Amino acid sequence: MCYSCGCGETRKDHGDPRNITDKTFEEAAKATDKMESGDAKQNTVNLLKKKGEAV
């Protein structure tokens, strides 16, 4: 959930599947059939930077 709240526990959703976890990125990567979860994470970082929402 660290992607949602910053707790650092990237595999736990703390009881709410709406929180962003490593599984979120794994599922997103599967949706394309052409990338891995690391690619989905990097694409997210790139987009947030482009939109000015990441440091």
C-alpha positions as a Markdown table, in Angstrom:
| # | Residue | x | y | z |
|---|---|---|---|---|
| 1 | Met | 0.0 | 0.0 | 0.0 |
| 2 | Cys | 2.9 | 2.3 | 0.2 |
| 3 | Tyr | 1.9 | 3.7 | -3.2 |
| 4 | Ser | -1.3 | 5.1 | -1.6 |
| 5 | Cys | -0.2 | 6.0 | 1.9 |
| 6 | Gly | 3.6 | 5.7 | 2.0 |
| 7 | Cys | 3.7 | 3.0 | 4.7 |
| 8 | Gly | 6.4 | 1.1 | 2.7 |
| 9 | Glu | 4.4 | -2.2 | 2.6 |
| 10 | Thr | 4.0 | -2.5 | -1.1 |
| 11 | Arg | 2.4 | -5.9 | -1.1 |
| 12 | Lys | -0.4 | -5.2 | 1.5 |
| 13 | Asp | -3.7 | -3.5 | 0.7 |
| 14 | His | -4.6 | -3.1 | 4.4 |
| 15 | Gly | -8.0 | -4.7 | 3.9 |
| 16 | Asp | -9.0 | -2.4 | 1.0 |
| 17 | Pro | -8.3 | -3.6 | -2.6 |
| 18 | Arg | -8.7 | -0.1 | -3.9 |
| 19 | Asn | -5.3 | 0.8 | -2.5 |
| 20 | Ile | -2.4 | 0.8 | -4.9 |
| 21 | Thr | 0.0 | -2.2 | -4.4 |
| 22 | Asp | 2.5 | -4.1 | -6.3 |
| 23 | Lys | -0.4 | -6.3 | -7.5 |
| 24 | Thr | -1.9 | -3.2 | -9.1 |
| 25 | Phe | 1.2 | -2.8 | -11.3 |
| 26 | Glu | 1.4 | -6.6 | -12.0 |
| 27 | Glu | -2.2 | -6.6 | -13.2 |
| 28 | Ala | -1.7 | -3.5 | -15.3 |
| 29 | Ala | 1.3 | -5.2 | -17.0 |
| 30 | Lys | -0.7 | -8.3 | -17.7 |
| 31 | Ala | -3.3 | -6.2 | -19.4 |
| 32 | Thr | -0.9 | -5.3 | -22.2 |
| 33 | Asp | 0.8 | -8.7 | -22.6 |
| 34 | Lys | 3.9 | -6.8 | -23.6 |
| 35 | Met | 5.5 | -5.6 | -20.4 |
| 36 | Glu | 6.3 | -6.4 | -16.8 |
| 37 | Ser | 5.3 | -4.8 | -13.6 |
| 38 | Gly | 8.5 | -2.8 | -13.5 |
| 39 | Asp | 7.6 | -1.3 | -16.8 |
| 40 | Ala | 4.2 | -0.3 | -15.6 |
| 41 | Lys | 5.7 | 1.4 | -12.6 |
| 42 | Gln | 8.2 | 3.3 | -14.7 |
| 43 | Asn | 5.5 | 4.4 | -17.1 |
| 44 | Thr | 3.5 | 5.7 | -14.1 |
| 45 | Val | 6.5 | 7.6 | -12.8 |
| 46 | Asn | 7.2 | 9.1 | -16.3 |
| 47 | Leu | 3.5 | 10.2 | -16.7 |
| 48 | Leu | 3.4 | 11.7 | -13.2 |
| 49 | Lys | 6.6 | 13.7 | -14.0 |
| 50 | Lys | 5.2 | 14.8 | -17.3 |
| 51 | Lys | 2.0 | 16.0 | -15.6 |
| 52 | Gly | 4.1 | 17.8 | -13.0 |
| 53 | Glu | 2.8 | 15.6 | -10.2 |
| 54 | Ala | 6.1 | 13.9 | -9.2 |
| 55 | Val | 9.2 | 15.3 | -7.8 |
